[in-house]
């Protein structure tokens, strides 16, 4: 906190972390924004509070003096503090359990399906496409997919 920051330094605009989003994604967003302004680790630590609000800012304000050595330790402490907000990777089980709701539109269901597919690491397209059928409720779309199974996500769309 004792580092002198030049008056010419203008911090970038940050999306503020509010304890709702993924802390890992917030760190990535912050480091990407700061990398264009400065590579100085100490300034990153000072500027980090500008990207926080609410409970996250309160957490930052009560960090013990000299408890942070560098930005890596600050980001690790931050991620540990807000680990419960971290987005978990999806799995094949998540796809297997995905079902279109009675009143859910096809578009809404397909958006949920695509989101899970994107979050599932190492999932090949063929396998993902096998799990769309059990999740769809009876409809002309499902009949069409049964007659001509898609080979790619683009064909499914």
Secondary structure, DSSP 8 states (H G I E B T S, - for coil): ------TT--------B-SSS-HHHHHHHHHHHHHTT---HHHHHHHGGGGB-HHHHHHHHTS-TT---SHHHHHHHHHHHTGGG----B-HHHHHT----TT--HHHHHHHHHHHHHHBTT--HHHHHHTHHHHS-SSHHHHHHHHS--SSHHHH-
